Amino acid sequence: MIIDWLLLAMRLLAPVILYAFLGTMVYHVLKTASVRISGRLVAVDDAARQWQLLPETTLGRDAANTIPVDDEFVSARHARVFLRDGAWWLADMGSTNGTTRNGTPISAPTPLKPGDIIGVGNHFFRLETQE
């Protein structure tokens, strides 16, 4: 009789333990996913000029860009900095004069690290991040 009660208690307790474990795992996954990576671009020639990065930030001569750049060597929609899988990336948007990362021209989306220098036309921006 005691064994029957013990087995019943174990059968009832097992799902409670399982759901508590799964709930804890879901909580930690969602908590990790909610961590936001903030970043900003700082003009290399003037540290007072800074722009907070959005998940999708565009640079170019057109005033509609997130960061308008007044330079005849910069295309209307020149480059974009975007967040993917928790990291910042740089992509050229088909500009005439190209985009550089640390002085090297890029031809495909390229991951960025804090301190990288982005070049568009005659302007250079340093990436700064804070997690």
C-alpha positions as CSV (number, residue, x, y, z in Angstrom):
1,M,0.0,0.0,0.0
2,I,2.8,2.4,0.9
3,I,4.6,1.5,-2.4
4,D,1.4,2.4,-4.3
5,W,1.3,5.9,-2.6
6,L,5.0,6.4,-3.3
7,L,4.7,5.5,-7.0
8,L,1.7,7.9,-7.3
9,A,3.6,10.7,-5.6
10,M,6.6,10.1,-8.0
11,R,4.3,10.1,-11.0
12,L,2.8,13.4,-9.9
13,L,6.1,15.0,-9.0
14,A,8.0,14.1,-12.2
15,P,5.9,16.4,-14.5
16,V,6.2,19.2,-12.0
17,I,10.0,18.9,-11.9
18,L,10.1,18.6,-15.8
19,Y,7.9,21.7,-16.3
20,A,10.0,23.7,-13.7
21,F,13.2,22.8,-15.6
22,L,11.7,23.7,-19.0
23,G,10.3,27.0,-17.6
24,T,13.7,27.9,-16.2
25,M,15.4,27.1,-19.5
26,V,12.9,29.3,-21.4
27,Y,13.4,32.1,-19.0
28,H,17.2,32.1,-19.4
29,V,16.9,31.9,-23.2
30,L,14.5,34.9,-23.4
31,K,16.6,36.8,-20.9
32,T,19.7,36.3,-23.0
33,A,17.8,37.2,-26.2
34,S,16.7,40.5,-24.7
35,V,20.2,41.7,-24.1
36,R,20.6,44.7,-26.4
37,I,23.9,45.6,-28.0
38,S,24.2,49.3,-28.4
39,G,26.6,51.0,-30.7
40,R,27.6,54.3,-32.1
41,L,29.7,55.8,-34.8
42,V,32.1,58.5,-33.9
43,A,33.7,60.8,-36.5
44,V,37.4,60.2,-36.4
45,D,38.3,63.8,-37.1
46,D,35.9,65.2,-34.5
47,A,34.9,63.0,-31.5
48,A,32.1,65.4,-30.6
49,R,30.2,64.2,-33.7
50,Q,28.6,60.9,-32.7
51,W,25.6,59.0,-33.9
52,Q,23.7,56.2,-32.0
53,L,23.3,53.2,-34.2
54,L,19.9,51.8,-35.0
55,P,19.4,48.1,-35.9
56,E,19.6,49.3,-39.5
57,T,21.6,52.5,-40.0
58,T,22.4,54.0,-43.4
59,L,25.1,56.4,-44.4
60,G,25.0,58.6,-47.6
61,R,24.7,62.0,-49.2
62,D,20.9,61.9,-49.2
63,A,19.3,63.7,-46.2
64,A,17.0,60.7,-45.7
65,N,19.9,58.5,-44.4
66,T,20.3,57.9,-40.7
67,I,23.7,59.6,-41.0
68,P,23.8,62.1,-43.8
69,V,27.4,62.7,-45.1
70,D,28.0,65.9,-47.1
71,D,30.7,64.8,-49.5
72,E,30.8,64.7,-53.3
73,F,32.6,61.3,-53.1
74,V,29.7,59.7,-51.1
75,S,26.8,58.2,-53.0
76,A,23.2,59.1,-52.1
77,R,22.8,55.7,-50.3
78,H,26.4,54.7,-49.7
79,A,26.6,52.1,-46.9
80,R,24.7,50.5,-44.1
81,V,25.6,49.3,-40.6
82,F,23.2,46.7,-39.3
83,L,22.7,44.3,-36.4
84,R,22.7,40.6,-37.2
85,D,23.0,37.7,-34.7
86,G,24.1,40.0,-31.9
87,A,26.9,41.6,-34.0
88,W,27.3,44.8,-36.0
89,W,27.9,44.3,-39.8
90,L,28.9,46.7,-42.6
91,A,27.7,46.6,-46.2
92,D,28.3,48.7,-49.2
93,M,25.0,49.7,-51.0
94,G,26.4,49.7,-54.5
95,S,28.2,53.0,-54.0
96,T,30.4,54.4,-56.8
97,N,33.5,54.9,-54.7
98,G,33.1,52.0,-52.3
99,T,33.2,51.5,-48.6
100,T,36.2,50.5,-46.5
101,R,36.7,48.8,-43.1
102,N,40.1,49.6,-41.6
103,G,41.3,50.9,-44.9
104,T,40.4,47.7,-46.8
105,P,37.6,47.9,-49.4
106,I,34.6,45.6,-48.7
107,S,32.7,43.8,-51.4
108,A,30.2,41.8,-49.2
109,P,28.6,42.3,-45.8
110,T,31.5,42.3,-43.3
111,P,31.4,41.9,-39.5
112,L,32.6,44.8,-37.4
113,K,34.5,44.9,-34.1
114,P,34.7,47.7,-31.6
115,G,37.3,50.2,-32.8
116,D,37.0,49.4,-36.5
117,I,37.1,52.4,-38.9
118,I,34.5,52.7,-41.5
119,G,35.4,54.8,-44.5
120,V,32.9,56.4,-46.9
121,G,34.2,59.0,-49.3
122,N,36.6,61.3,-47.4
123,H,34.9,60.6,-44.0
124,F,35.9,58.1,-41.4
125,F,33.9,56.7,-38.5
126,R,35.0,54.6,-35.6
127,L,32.6,51.9,-34.2
128,E,32.1,51.9,-30.4
129,T,29.9,49.4,-28.7
130,Q,28.5,48.8,-25.2
131,E,26.8,45.6,-24.2
